[in-house]
Amino acid sequence: MCRLKVLCPNLSNSRTIWRTIRNTSLAVLALALLLGIEGPASLGFAESANAASAREVPEGNRYRSQPRIPSASARRTAASNSTYDAKFKKVVSVLKRDRRLLGSIKRVSKRYNIDPIHMIGAIVGEHTYNYDSLDSAQSYYVKALTYAGIDLSFEHDGEHVEEFVTREQFDRCRKKGKSTSSDSLWSCYERIWNGQFKGRRVDGVRYPKTNFNETFFQPLFAGQSFGLGQLSPLTVLKMSDRVARQSGKRKLDVTDAADVYRATMDPNLSLHYMAAVIQDAIEAYKKVAKVDISTNPGLTATLYNLGSPWSRAAKFRRSGRQWPRENYYGWLVNDRLDELEALL
């Protein structure tokens, strides 16, 4: 089993080339540092140095057996008269047939400098555990068009989220005189909601015990995540700056709910936000936890499933454990990695 090893003689594809380029760049950097050669910042040497200082996580799973699967996932699967293994085989079969989609995944992955196996792992994990089935990517194009014709607005009890976050409790999220990334801004709004509004009475108003995304970003009450990558509108808004910076696509505006849903559901767009989520997780663990998870698809799948990679990276670093560990979702990705690699 090759398990993502660059020097494996049986793998001569785009992912092997990607790994070879990355490792060669690090080797060149190490030699340059040894010889005292300073490279231009435009070449990203500072970023590479940070990556070089991160310990590469070993391949495979840390747990010998699969961690417990949440009961909610079991109920969804039972309701559809299916099994996890059947759903896994179905989504793999769909991906295998859809060469156009696989081509898009490879192109988008290259743009965000991540291995496409991470995106495959996220899609397979979502449609094995968190969604009933994947019939075809085309079904998501149809759904995106359906949502595009509906008048949508992100609000709760008649108040738009943009107006809601002008309350003084959210002032700390808006740094005066400093630019704030979309991820930092919406993550801050989410923390304030969870800590000061969720399930509480504030200024005489009782707020629901639901999370920020469920409260404001589900105008049709049709679930918390959507599309090929099962992304939430809130996650897409968080990744808006990252996607705009690397793809050239315009930033999303929370007042244009239809546009946000289109980015969430249209595979031509949602793949970019999927890649951004994975890239963000890899970056978080390199910078905060000082470990490189970019060669372990099970860990990126785990973080795709759980979210909040920066706080999780900080928690891992404080834990004193040698390596981060996968959850049930990521465990499957690593355990069936050979089948997923064969798609590419």
N, C-alpha and C positions, 0 to 999 in steps of 0.2 A: 504493500500500500504506500503510495507516494505521500499522501497527507500534506500537500502544499510545499514539498521540499523542492527548492529551485533546481538542485543538481540531479534530480531524479531523471534518468534517461528516457523514461516513458512519457514524459510530459513536455511537448514542444508546442505550446499554444500561447495565447496572448497573456494568460495569467503568469506563466513561467517567465515570459519576457518582462512583465511588470516587476516581478520579484527580483530578476537579475539586474534590471536597471537600478532599482532601489538599493540593493546590496552593493552594487558597484559604486554608486554615488557615495555611500557611507565609507567604502574602502578608500576612495579618492580623498574624501574629507579627512579621514584619519591620517593618511600620508601627508596631506597638506599641513595639518596641525603639527605633525611630527617634525616637518621641515621648516616650520615657522612661516609658512606662506599664508598670507591673508587674502581671502577671496572676497569679491564684491557682495554686498548685501543682497543685490538683486538676484543672485543665484540661489538664495535661500540657505546659505551655509549656516547661519545662526540657528535656523529651524532644524537643519539636519543634525547639528551638534546636539541639540536637545533630544532628538530622536535617538542619536547614538548613545546617549547616557542612559536611556531607558532599557531595562532588562526585557528581553524578548520572552514572552510567555510560552512555555512548552506547548506543543500540539496536543490535541485530544482533551479528554475530560479529566477533571480532578476526582469526581465521584465515580465509584465503580458501578453503581446502579443509578437509574434515573430518579432524580428527586420527585417528590410527590406532585402530582398534577392537580391543580385547583378543582374543586368540586363543580364550579360554574362551567368549566370546560367540559367536564364529564357529562353534565346535564345537557349541554348543547349537542354534544355528539350523540348521546342516547336519543334525544328528541328527533334527530335526523335519521334514526335507524342505521347508524353507521359505526365504524370503529376508527381509532386513530390511524391504524395501519392502512385501512382502506382510503382514508382521506389523504394520507401521505402519498400513497401510490397514485391517486387521482391527480393531485396537483403536479407531481413530477411528470406524469403522462401529458398533462396539458402544456407544461413548459417545454417538454421535448418536442411536441408538435408545432409549437409557435416559434419558429426560427426568427420571425421578425421581432418578436418581443425580446428574445434572447440577444439579438443584435443590438437592440436599444439599450438593454441592460449593460452590455459590454461598453457601448459608446459612452453612456452616462457615467459608468464607473471610472472610465479612463479620465473623464473630465474632472472628477472629484478625487482622483489619485487613490482609489481604493480597489481592492481585488473584487471582481464581480461575484465571487462565491459568497461574499457577505450579503449581497442583495438577494441572491438565490435563497440563502438560508433564511432571511427575514420573510420572504414571500411564502416559502414552504412552511415555516413555523406558524405564521399567521393563519394559513388555510388548513393547517392540521389541527390546531388547538382553539383558535379564536374566531373562526368563521366557518360556516357550514361547508362550503365547497367553492371551487374555482372551475367554472365551465370553460371560460375563455377570456382573454384580455378584452375581446370585443364587447363582452357584456358590460364591462366597466365604461367603455366609450358611450354605450347607450345610456347607462345610468347618469353619466356626466351631462349628457344632452338633456335628460329629463330634468335634472336639478337646475340647469341653466334657464329653463323656462318658468321657474317658480320664483315668486317674490319672497326673498329671504331676508332676515334681519337678525343679528346677534343681540338678543335682549332678554331680560327677565322681568316679568310682571310689568311690561310696557316701557321699561327703561333700557336704553341701548347700553352695551358694555362700555362704549367709548365715553359715555356720560357718567356711568357708574364709577369708573376708575379716576374721576376727577376729585373724588372725596379726599379729605386731608389724610386719611389713613394710607393712601397710596403715594403721598408726596415723596417719600423716600426713594421710590422707584425712578423718579425723574430727576436725574442729577443736573443741577443748574450749571449751565456753562459747559457741560460735557455731553458728548454724544453717547447715547446708550444703544447698544445693539438690540435688535428685535428679540433675540433669545433672552438677554438679561432683563429687558423690560417686561415681557409677558411672563417670564418665570417669577419675577418679583410680584407682579399682580396676582399670580396664582398663589404664592406663599402668603400674601396678605389676606386673600380670600379665605384660605384654609385656616389661618391663625386667628382672624378677627371677625369673620362673617359667617362662615359655614356652621349651620346649626345654632347660631346665636341670635339674640335680640340686640339690635343696634339702633339707637335713636328711635326706639318705639316700633321698629320693624323686625319681624321674625324671618330669618333667612333659612332656606332649605338645607338639609344635611347632605347635599350633593356637591361633587367636586366642581371646580371652576368651569371646566369644559362642558360638563353635563348641564350646568345651570344656564350658561349663556350661549353655548355654541351648538345646540341641538334644536333648531326651530321646528323640525319635523318629527322629533322624538323617535328617530329611526336608528338608534344605536350611537355609541360614542366614537366609533372609528369607521372609516369608509375606504373604498377603493382597493386597488391591487395590493398596496402596502398596508392597508387597514390603518391609515393615519387619521388623527383627529384634526379638526380645524385649528385647534389651539396649537398643536405641534407644528402644523404648517406655518402658522403666523410666527412662531418662534424661529423657524428656519428661514424666514423670508430674506433677511439680509445676507445670510450665507449663500443662498441660492442665487440671489441677484448678483452678488459679487463674482461668482464663478461661472454663471451661465449667461449673464447678460439679460436675463428676464427681469421685468420691472418688479419692484417691491409690491407686496400685497398691502391692501388698505382694508382695515377691519370694517369700514363702513360699506364696503362692497362685498357682501356675503356671498353673492353668486360667484364672484371671481375666486374667493377663497375656497369654495366648494369645488369649483372647476379644477383648481390646483390640487385639491385633495383626491379627486376621483378620476380625472383624465390621465391615463397612463403616460401620455406624452409629457405631462407636467409632473405627475406624482412621483415618477422615478427620480427626478431631481431632488425632491424633498426627502425621499427615502435615503438616497446617497448622502445627503447633507446630515441626516440624523446619525448615520453610521460613521461618517467622517468626524462629526462632533464627539461621538463616544470615544473613538480612537484618540483624538486630540486630548480629551479630558484625562484619560488614563496615562497618556504620555507626560502631560504637564503636571498633573496633580499626584498621581500614584507612582510615576516613574517606571511604568511597565508598558511594553508595547504589545497590544492585543491584536495588531493588524494581521497576524498570521494564525489567529485562532477564531474561526467563524462562529464557534459555539458561544464565545464570550460576547462578540458583537451582536449575535442574535439575542442573547440574554438581555443585553442593555437595550436593544431595540424593543423588546417585550416590556421591560420594566420602566424605561425612561429615567430621567434625572441622572445622567451619567456623571456630572461634575460633583454632585453631592455624594454619589456612590463611590466615586474615585477617592474622595477625601475620607470617607468612612473606611474604605479598604486600607488606605495608608495608615490610619490610626489603629487598625485591627492588629497589625503586627504579623498577619499571615504572609506566607511567602508568595502565593499566587492568588489571583481572583478566581472565584468558582462560578460555574455555570448553573443555571436553574434548569427545570425540566425541559423547557423550550430549547435552550441552547444545547442541552445534553443530547437531544435528538439530532440536532444539526451535526454535531461532531461524530455521533455514533453512526450516522448514515452518510458521512461525508463523501465516501467513494461514489455513491449513487448520484449525489448532487454535483460532484466534480465532472461526472460523465456528461452532464448537460452542456458543459462548456467546451 
